[in-house]
Amino acid sequence: MQRVTRSAIIDAPIDRVWAILRDFNSHTAWHPVVAESGIEGDEPSDRVGCVRNFTLRDGARIREQLIALSDRDHRMTYCILDADVPLERYVATVQLKPVTDGNRTFWHWQSTFRTPRGRERELSEMVGVGVYEGGFAGLRQYLARGRAGAGLGDARGAPIESDAIAFERTGGPEVLRPVRVVANAPGPGEVRIRHAAIGINYVDVYIRRGWMPLAAPGDVLGVEASGVVLDVGPDVTNVIPGDRVAYALLPCGSYCGVRTVPAAQVARIPDGIDNETAAAVFLKGLTAEYLLHRIHRVVPGEVVLVHAAAGGLGTLAAGWARSLGATVIGTVSTDEKARTARDHGCHHVVVTREYNFADAVLRASGGRGADLIVDGLGERGVRDNLASLALFGHWVSVGQASGALPPLASDALVHRSATFSQPVIFHYTADPARLAEMAGRLWQAVQSGVVRPEIGGRFELGSAAEAHRLLESRASRGALLLVP
């Protein structure tokens, strides 16, 4: 058996380095010899047992399996299942330890394997120099690119002013007004972000109308954005200046140029996903993730009914549900939107502006009805949603575009032994570990093409009222963005 070991010091905190390496599919971002990679079976890339299938830049293909991972010990072990390279019984371990001098990281990488007789030296050098030493250098460059791209200038520690959009009173889009806000230097556990794109969501409309008491008149709107970390406060280890990140959180305040937020509530954006896509997909994609994987775990053969199937959430949920083996039925308001819904995964589309869809759902499902209803319609969809439920079906309300839902009668669901939920995304994302798992699954779905975000419009920050009018008109398709 051959044994190869290499060690290096990385100029970054251990939690930052570990956050990169524990993602078993991250090597496409930082390792110079890796060309393409994917996790088989749509599994999370930090789940023990997952398999990564990747191609090297010389064309060689390798399949490796994660066989152990410890966040406590910052240690992971993996093996080669099959490869074009003749490394037999290859098992490798990555171990990180903190270096207290300068808050750096000691990285030890070792492996054992067999080689064909006469190729011991050649293949040991390939692993030690090409894979391990090349990996050290690649990660250093990856981290350095982030620091260089931060664009801090002289702003570190100083407050930064930026334009923002607030609502002066509850009402229509005309109540939106430009204001100036200050993003203070980050305190303990905080990061300051220069926004690149800001997601517009129906929750912003509900708050502006006064339907949800999540902000008061005079406050800046918005719960979602992507951008670049400018600086970090004490005790922040999950991101560094220059990292591209996305967030979706309360309190409101994302309709601005620069903002300081809790570091635990941001997720790094992988290479290959641009900032606008991240802002278009993050809140809606996390919602789709918990709808399909947590509230109701979709299994092959089920029927999923997605309302507003040409909208931002609808297109994501439809495509993701289809990839899980469900039959997807979508509702839309126009024939043009029907084409969008089909393009994004709907098997059947019901075109209606009058909220009459139950008969069509039952026909499309062969009389079964929907096992899961993703409902953003609100008040006017109640009757047909109840009529569309399958036996043991689950109706999930995630919006109220036509008005708030009235109280349901205590026996409304008994006829199908059905269930009803009104989840709040911010409860699901409050736990940083759960948020990281949800974001990881979402980014993988985007990169694999399972989720295909569609940007339906880009607006300058000062045109937020115009964007809101478009969203409320039901004429928009896909996600709408503000660009500061």
N, C-alpha and C positions, 0 to 999 in steps of 0.2 A: 504494500500500500504506500502511495505517495502522501506526504503531508506538506501542505503549504500554509504559511502564516505570514501575515503582514499587519503592521500597526501604523497609526498616524494620529496626529493631533489636528482637530478641526476647530477653527476659530468661531465657534458658535455655542450657545448653551446646549446642554445635553437633551433637554426636552424638545428643542427645535430640531436637532439632528434626528432624534428618535422619531419625531412626528413624520419626518420624510421617509426614513428607512422602514418603519413599521407598515407603511403602505406598500404591499408586496408588488404593486404594479407601478410604483413611482419611478423606476429606473429609466423609463423613457425620457423623463424630464432632465436627468442629471448625468446618466452614465454615457460616455462618448461612444461605446461600441454597440449600444442597443438602438435598433431602428424602429421597430414596432412591437407592441406588447398588448395583451388582453387577458383578463381573468375568465376562465372557462365557466359556463353555466350561470353567468350573471351573479356570481357570489361576491360578497364584500371582500375587498382586497386585503383585509386584515384578519380574515377568518381562518383559523387553523384547518388545514385540509384543502384550502383553495389551490388551484393550479393556474400558474401563469404560462402562457404560450407566447414566446417572443422570437423575433428574428434579429440576428446580428447584422451589422452593416456590411459584412462580407457575404451575407445570404444564408448563413447557417441558422437552423431552427433548433430551439431548445424548449422543453417542457419541464418546469420545476414545480415542486409542491412544498407549501409551507407546512412544516410538521411540528413546530413549537413556536410560541411567542409569549413573552413575559414583559408586560409594561412595568412591573415592579423592578425587574432586573435589567431592563433595557437590553433584552437578549432575544434573538430569533434564530431558528435552525430550519434549513430547507434542504431538499435533495433533488437531484436530476432524475426524472422519470424516463425520458428518452431524449436523444440529441443526435445531431449530425456530427458532433465532436466526440471522439472516442474516449470519454471519461466515464468509467464504469464505477458503480457504487459510490457516486459522488455525494458527499454530505458536507454542508458548510454551516458555520455558525458565525453570526455577527454579534459582538458584545461591545456595549458602550459603557464608559465610566466617566464621572465628572472630573474635570481638572479645575481645582479651586483657584489656581492662578489665572485670572482673567476670565473666569466663567467659560472655559473651553471644554472640549470633549475629547476623550481618548477613545479611539475606534480600533478594535482588534477584530481581524477577519481571518478565519482559518478553515481549512477543509482537508478531507482525506478522500482518496480515490485511487482507482487502478487505471493503468494505461497499457496499451500494447507494448510488447517488449521492444526496446530500442527507441521508444518515443518518450521515455520518462522525463528527460531534461527539457525537451521541446514543450511538452504539455504543461509541465510544472511552471515553466517560465510564462507560458501563455496565461495561466491562471493567476500567478503571482504578480506579474507586471501588467499584462493587458487588462485583466479583470479587476484585481484588487487595487493596485497602485493607480490604474486608470480611473477606478471608481473614486478613490480619495481625491484625485485631482479634479474630476468632474464635479463632485459635490462642492468642493471649495469654489470652483468657478460659478456654480449655480447660486451659491449663497452670495458670492461677490457681485454677481449681476444684479441681484436683488438690492443690495446696499447701494450700488452705483445708480440704480434706476429710481431711487426714492425721491430725488429732487428736493432735498431738504433746504439747500441754500443756507440762509442765516436764520431760518425759522425755528430751529430746535429750541424748545423751551418757551418761546414767545407765543402769545395769543395770535390767532389768525382769523381775520375777518373774511366773510364770503357772502355772496348773494344767497337769498333764500325766498321761499314762498310760504306765507302763512294765510290762515283764513280769519278775516276780521270779525265774522259773525257766522252763525249757521245759515245755510241757504244753498243757492245754486252756484255754478262755477264763477259767477261774477263777484263772489265774496273773496276770491283769492287775491292777495296783494303781495307785491315784492317788499322784502324787508332785508336788513343786514343782520347777520348773526356772528357771534364770536365762538370759535373752537379753542378752548383753553388747552394748554400743554397737558398731556396725559398724566394722570395720577397713578397710584398703585393699581395694577390690574387693568389699565386702560390703554387703548391705542388711538392715535389720531390718523384719520384717513382722508386723503384727497379723492373725492368722488370722480369716477369716470362715467358712470351711468346710474340712473335712478329708476327703479321700477315703479310703475303706477298700478295700483290695485283697487279693487272695488271697496276694500276697507277704507281707503282714503276718502271715497265718495260718502260712505256711511258716516264717517266722522265729520266730514264737512257739512252734511245734512243735519247732524245732531242725532242720528239714529244710534250711534255707539258713543258712550261717554269716555272715550280714550284720550281725548285732548280737549282743551278749552279754547274759545275764541282768542285769537292773538298768537296761538301756538303755530309752529312750523309743522306742516303735514309730512306724511311719508314714513314708511316702516322698512324700506328695502333699498339697498344700493350696492354697488361694487366700486372698487377703487384701489389705490396704492397706499400702503402704510407709510406715513411720514415719520412718525416716531412712536416709541412705546414707553410706558411708565415702568416703575419698579415692579419686580416680580412677574413680568410678562415673559413667558418662555415659548408660547406656541407660535408666535410670529416675530419677524424682525423687520426693520425698515426696508422698504422695497418690495416686500411680499404683496402680491395681488390678492385681495380678499373680497368676500361678499358677506352681507349680513341681512337678517330680517328680524327686527326686534322692536319692542316697546321700551321707553316711551317714543312717541312720534318725533320726527325731526330730520328725515333723510332728504327732504326737498331743499338741499343746500349744496355748497361747493366743498366744504371741509367740515368734518364732524369728529368728535371724540366719543368713543363708545367702549363698553366692556370688552376686553380681549377675549373672554371666554365665549362670547356670542358671535365671533367672526369665524369664517371658514376660508382657508386658502384656496385659491382658484388654480387648478392644474394647468400646466402648459397645454396648449391645444384648445383651450376654451377662452375666448376673448371676453373682455370686460362687459361688453353690451349683452352678449349671450348669458353671462352669469347673472346680470341684473334682471334680464328678462325671465330667467328660469328659476331663480333661487326660492323665493317665497312660494310660488305656484308649484315648483317641483318638489319642495319639501312637503307641501300639502298632498300632492299626488303620492308621495312616498308613504306617508302615514295612512292615507286612505286605503292603499292597495296592499300594504305590507304589515300594518299594525292594527288599524280599526277592523278591517276585514281582509284577511289574507286570501287574495284571489287565487283560485286553483283552476286548472284546465277544465273546460266544460261549463263553467259558470257564465251567467249573462250579466253584463255590467251596462247600466243605463247612465250616460253622461249628458247632462244638460249643458247648453251653451257650448256644444262640442267643437265650435270653431274659434272659441276664445282662448285666452292664455292658459288657464287651468285645463279647459276641456281638451285641447289638442294634446297636452302632455299626458293627462289621465287616460285618454283613449288609446294612444299608442302604447303606453306602458301596460295597460290592461290587456291589450291584444297580445303583447309579447309574452304575457303570463298564461296564455291559452284561453282567454275569455272570448266569448262572442260579445262584441261591443255595439250597442245601439246609441246613437247620438241624436239630440234634438237641436235644431237651429231655426233661424227665422227667415232665411232666404235660400234660394237655389244656389247662389254663389257660395254662401257659407257651407252648403251641403257638400260642394266639391272639396272645400278645405277640410271638412270633417272626414271625408272618405280618404283624402290624401294622408291624414294623420292617424288612421287606424280604425275608423268606424266601419263595421261590416254593413250596418243598416243606418240610414239617416231619416229622421222624421222632420219635415219642414212644416212649422206652424208658428204663427204669431198669436194664437189664441189660447195657448196652453192646453190644447186638446191632443194628447199623445198616447193615452193608455191603450186604446184599441190597436194602434199601430205597433206598440211595444209587444202586446200579447201575440199579434200575428207574427211579428218577426222572430219571436222566441218560441213559436209553436205552442203557445198557450201557457208556457212556464212562467213568464214574468221575469223581473230583474232580481238577481241575487244581491246586487249592490246598486244603489242609486246615488250618484254624485250630483247633488242638487244645489244650485245657486239661484234658483228661481224665486224662492220665497213664497209669499202668500198665495199667489194665483196658481201655483202648481200643486197645492196640497191634494185636491181631489184626485187628480190623475196619478200622482205619485202613489197614493194609497192603493189605487186600482191596479198599478203596475207591479206591485211587489210580488215576488215569488214566495212560495212556502219557505219560511225561515229567512226571508229576505231582510236586508239591512238598508234602511234609508238614512243617508248622512246629509245633513244640511250644512253647507259651507258658505252660504250667501243668501241674500234676500233682495235680489234685484227688483222684484215687483212689489216689495213691501215686507214688513216683518211677518213671520209665521204666527198665526193665531195659536192659542193653546190647543193641544191635541186632546180629544176626549180619551178618557182612560181606557176605553175598549176599542180605540181606532185601529190598533194593530192586531187584535186578537184573531181576526178572520184568517190571517196567514201565519200566526205565531211569529210575527215579524218584530224587528227592533228598530229603534230610532236613536240617532246621535246628533249632537250639536257640538263638535269638538272645537277647541281653540288651539291653533298651531303653536302659540307661544308657550303653552303648557308642555307640549312635546319637545320643544327646543330649549327649554330652560336648563336642562341637564347638559352640561358641555359634552359629556361622553356620548349621550344619545344624539345630540346635534352632530357630532363628528361622524357617527355611524350613518345617520340619515344623509348628511352631505356627501359622504363617500359613495353611498349607493346612488345618489343623484348624479354626481359627476361621472360615475362609471356608465350610467344609463345614457348620459349625453354623449360621452366619447364613443360608445358602442353603436350609437344611432338609434337605440330603443326610444329615447326621448329626442324629439327634433323641435327645438324651440323656434317659433316663428315670431319675428319682430314686425308688428303691424303698423308702427309709426314711431318716429323720433321727433321730439320737440325740444326747442331751447327751454331753459328753465323758466324764462319769462313768459312762455306760452303755455303754462300749466293749465290755465282755464280752458284753452282750446282743446287740450288733450282730454280734460275731464268731459267736455261736451261730446267729443267723439266717443268716449267710452260709454257714456250714458245713452247715446243715440242708438246703441245696439248695431251700429254700422261697422265697428272695428273688428278686425280679425287678428288673432295672435296678441302678443304683449305690446304695450305702449311704454315708451321710455322718455325720460327727461335727460337731457345732456347738459350739464352745467358748463 
